[in-house]
Amino acid sequence: MTTPEQSQQGQALERGEVFQDAEGRRTRDPGEGAAHAKSEADRNAEHLRRGEVGPGVPEE
């Protein structure tokens, strides 16, 4: 069951008032949200360059 605080946070995410990345970092600053997303994309690209696969991806 969600608390009222969790419900408010979820609504803020839906309205775009709060940005959350895959690691759960949250911010109200759109620039910081974009920086988090870019760092994740860079990290994922590096994993792909090394040939690493993520969970749920079958290895060949």
Secondary structure, 3 states (H helix, E strand, C coil): CCCHHHHHHHHHHHHCCCEECCCCCEECCHHHHHHHHHHHHHHHHHHHHCCCCCCCCCCC
